[in-house]
Amino acid sequence: MSDGVPLRTDRRTGQLRSPRTAAPAGAGPWDVKRVLKPFYAPLNRDWELVEVPAQRFIAVDGSGDPNTAPAYAEAVEALYAVAYAIKFAGRRTLGRDLVVAPLEGLWYADDASVFTAEAKAEWSWTMLISQPDWVTDAAIDDAVSAARAKKKGPGLARVRVEALDEGLSAQLLHLGSYDEEAPALARLHGEFLAEHGLGVNGRHHEIYLGDPRRTEPAKLKTVLRQPVVPV
């Protein structure tokens, strides 16, 4: 981090550099894709190093194949219910509005090989939606209660606050279906980390910028991120 500006890798030299800065918050609804643009709208489709700032999220933990596990669908439903309750409460009580942030996921397993082997039933995950710093823990608790009053989704009982400070991370923008991420991840773990003298330092992180229900798989955009540490 340099003067509060996140750093990125110069593609020619491999050295960290300062990116184009995101637009300031200013007037209008808070939108994480604008406030933290280098991390939610990256342009680079090959791995680069970035310095990710600390964030707060609403989160739900679980495990199992995201395509079939009921717990995953319940988690996503609960997160959006709470996120919209936070949005509407902020309008009423604070006079502040926000754009509900995209869905994100932290993926991990005791044996990392299950990700390349597509053994999805063995995956563990934490699904996330980013929140501005003016959304307090108490406001999140109130939003969970408001969501429960409207629907009795089983995932609501699992909503919690997650503070994430990933720091130095490798990141790229993946274009295409989720099932086509494997080559990029193989390059990260088989080449990029060794080339830069880095090791894994946390859970694999994905940010989903498209809605798979409305977007062709080939046009889906996903930020892939891996916190790293010099070794």
C-alpha positions in Angstrom: 0.0 0.0 0.0 1.4 3.4 -1.0 -0.4 6.6 0.3 -3.6 4.5 0.5 -3.5 3.6 -3.2 -3.6 -0.1 -4.0 -0.7 -1.5 -5.9 -0.7 -3.7 -9.0 2.0 -5.5 -11.0 3.6 -3.9 -14.1 3.1 -6.6 -16.8 6.5 -5.9 -18.3 8.7 -5.7 -15.2 6.8 -7.8 -12.7 7.1 -5.0 -10.2 4.3 -3.5 -8.1 2.9 -0.3 -9.4 0.0 2.1 -8.7 -3.2 1.5 -10.8 -5.7 3.9 -12.0 -7.5 5.0 -8.8 -11.2 4.4 -8.4 -13.6 7.2 -8.5 -14.2 8.8 -5.1 -17.4 7.9 -3.2 -19.0 11.4 -3.7 -22.7 11.8 -4.1 -25.1 9.0 -5.0 -25.5 5.5 -3.6 -22.5 3.7 -2.2 -21.4 1.1 -4.8 -18.4 -1.1 -4.1 -17.8 -1.6 -7.8 -17.1 2.1 -8.1 -15.5 2.8 -4.7 -13.1 -0.2 -5.0 -13.0 -0.3 -8.8 -9.5 -1.9 -9.2 -10.7 -4.9 -7.2 -14.3 -5.2 -8.7 -13.7 -4.1 -12.3 -10.1 -5.2 -13.1 -9.1 -5.3 -16.8 -6.2 -7.7 -16.6 -7.0 -11.3 -17.7 -3.7 -12.6 -16.6 -2.5 -12.9 -13.0 -1.2 -9.6 -11.4 -0.4 -8.6 -7.8 -2.6 -6.2 -6.0 -2.9 -4.9 -2.4 -6.4 -5.4 -1.3 -7.9 -3.1 1.4 -9.7 -4.4 4.4 -13.5 -4.9 4.0 -16.6 -6.0 5.9 -19.2 -8.4 4.6 -22.3 -10.3 5.6 -21.4 -13.9 5.3 -22.8 -17.5 5.4 -20.6 -20.6 5.8 -21.3 -24.0 4.3 -20.0 -27.0 2.4 -21.0 -29.1 -0.6 -21.5 -28.8 -4.3 -22.8 -25.3 -5.0 -24.9 -26.7 -7.9 -26.8 -29.2 -5.8 -26.4 -28.5 -2.1 -29.5 -27.0 -0.5 -27.3 -25.2 2.0 -25.7 -23.2 -0.8 -29.0 -22.0 -2.2 -30.2 -21.2 1.3 -27.0 -19.2 1.9 -27.4 -17.1 -1.2 -31.1 -16.4 -0.6 -30.4 -15.3 3.0 -27.5 -13.0 2.0 -29.6 -11.2 -0.6 -32.6 -10.9 1.8 -30.4 -9.3 4.5 -28.5 -7.1 1.9 -31.8 -5.6 0.7 -33.1 -5.2 4.2 -29.9 -3.2 5.0 -30.4 -1.1 1.9 -33.9 -0.2 2.7 -33.2 0.5 6.4 -30.3 2.7 5.5 -32.6 4.8 3.3 -35.1 5.2 6.1 -32.9 5.7 9.2 -29.7 7.3 7.8 -30.8 8.8 4.6 -28.0 6.8 2.9 -28.4 4.5 0.0 -26.3 1.7 -1.5 -26.2 -0.5 -4.5 -26.3 -4.2 -3.3 -22.8 -5.5 -3.9 -22.2 -8.6 -6.1 -22.1 -12.1 -4.6 -18.6 -13.3 -3.6 -17.3 -16.6 -2.4 -14.3 -17.9 -0.4 -13.5 -21.5 -1.3 -11.3 -24.0 0.6 -10.8 -27.6 1.5 -8.4 -29.7 3.6 -7.1 -31.1 0.4 -6.7 -28.4 -2.2 -6.5 -31.0 -5.0 -10.3 -31.4 -4.8 -10.6 -28.1 -6.7 -8.7 -29.3 -9.8 -10.3 -32.7 -9.6 -13.8 -31.1 -9.6 -14.8 -33.0 -6.4 -17.3 -30.3 -5.6 -19.1 -32.3 -2.9 -15.9 -31.9 -0.8 -15.7 -28.1 -1.2 -16.2 -25.7 1.8 -17.3 -22.1 1.2 -18.1 -18.8 2.7 -20.5 -16.7 0.6 -20.2 -12.9 1.0 -21.8 -9.6 0.1 -19.7 -6.5 0.8 -20.9 -3.7 3.1 -19.9 0.0 3.6 -18.2 1.0 6.8 -21.3 2.9 7.9 -23.3 -0.3 8.2 -22.8 -1.4 11.8 -23.1 -4.9 13.3 -26.3 -3.7 15.0 -27.7 -2.7 11.7 -26.9 -6.1 10.3 -28.6 -7.8 13.2 -31.7 -5.6 12.7 -31.7 -6.5 9.0 -31.5 -10.2 9.8 -34.5 -9.8 12.1 -36.4 -7.8 9.4 -35.7 -10.6 6.9 -36.9 -13.2 9.3 -40.1 -11.3 9.8 -40.8 -11.6 6.1 -39.6 -15.1 5.3 -38.4 -18.0 7.3 -35.5 -19.0 5.2 -33.2 -21.5 7.1 -30.1 -19.7 5.9 -30.9 -16.5 7.9 -29.8 -18.2 11.1 -26.4 -18.6 9.6 -25.8 -15.0 8.6 -22.8 -13.4 10.3 -20.3 -10.6 9.9 -16.9 -11.4 8.2 -14.0 -8.9 8.4 -11.5 -9.7 5.6 -8.0 -8.1 5.2 -6.4 -10.0 2.3 -3.6 -7.6 1.6 -1.1 -8.8 -1.1 -3.0 -11.0 -3.6 -2.8 -12.4 -7.1 -5.9 -11.4 -9.1 -7.3 -11.7 -12.6 -10.6 -11.2 -14.5 -11.9 -14.5 -15.8 -14.2 -14.4 -18.8 -16.3 -17.5 -19.3 -18.1 -20.2 -17.4 -17.1 -21.1 -13.8 -16.2 -24.6 -15.0 -13.5 -23.1 -17.2 -11.5 -21.5 -14.4 -9.2 -24.6 -13.9 -6.5 -23.6 -16.5 -6.1 -20.1 -14.8 -5.9 -21.7 -11.4 -3.4 -24.2 -12.6 -1.2 -21.4 -14.0 -1.4 -19.6 -10.7 -0.3 -22.6 -8.6 2.0 -24.2 -11.2 3.8 -21.1 -12.5 2.9 -17.6 -11.2 3.5 -18.2 -7.5 6.9 -19.8 -8.0 8.0 -17.2 -10.5 7.3 -14.5 -8.0 8.5 -16.3 -4.9 5.1 -16.5 -3.3 3.0 -18.9 -1.4 -0.7 -19.2 -0.7 -1.9 -17.1 2.3 -5.6 -17.7 2.7 -8.7 -18.9 0.9 -9.4 -18.7 -2.8 -11.7 -15.8 -3.5 -14.2 -15.2 -6.3 -16.4 -12.2 -7.1 -19.3 -12.9 -9.5 -20.0 -9.9 -11.7 -22.6 -11.6 -13.8 -25.9 -13.4 -13.1 -25.7 -16.9 -14.5 -29.5 -17.0 -14.8 -29.4 -14.2 -17.3 -25.9 -14.3 -18.8 -24.5 -16.7 -21.4 -21.8 -18.8 -19.8 -19.2 -17.5 -22.3 -19.9 -13.9 -21.2 -19.8 -14.4 -17.4 -17.2 -12.3 -15.7 -15.6 -13.5 -12.4 -12.7 -11.9 -10.4 -10.4 -14.7 -9.3 -8.2 -13.8 -6.3 -5.7 -15.6 -4.1 -4.1 -13.9 -1.1 -0.3 -14.6 -1.1 2.8 -14.1 1.0 6.5 -14.1 0.1 8.3 -17.4 0.8 
